[in-house]
Amino acid sequence: MYCISFCSKPILPEETGNNIKRKIKAAGYTVKDIQKILRLSCPQPIYRWFNGKVLPSIDHLYMLSHILNVHMEHLIVSRYIDECDVDDYECGGIVSRTIIFSDYINGN
């Protein structure tokens, strides 16, 4: 059993943007197509996603996942700081996992 602790910013915006861009292109969609499907007034938010300036909202990730026929988690690129065995980290119990999650949420 493994316990994974995350870094303070686990989502990599630039890599996520590149991943979304690749998947949209591979599926044969254009930025204009995505703009229309997501009912965006202009294409700028999509270009901001591609460049890693901002991440898509949960609603847009959900819609993109259906459009591209992938799970939302496959659109996001993330990293882990530490992956450790339970014996080493002593995080097998619910209390330890709660503390780790609490530290993650609070940025510690």
Secondary structure, 3 states (H helix, E strand, C coil): CEEEECCCCCECHHHHHHHHHHHHHHCCCCHHHHHHHCCCCCCHHHHHHHCCCCCCCHHHHHHHHHHHCCCHHHCCCECCCEEEEHHHHCCCCHHHHHHHHHHHHCCC
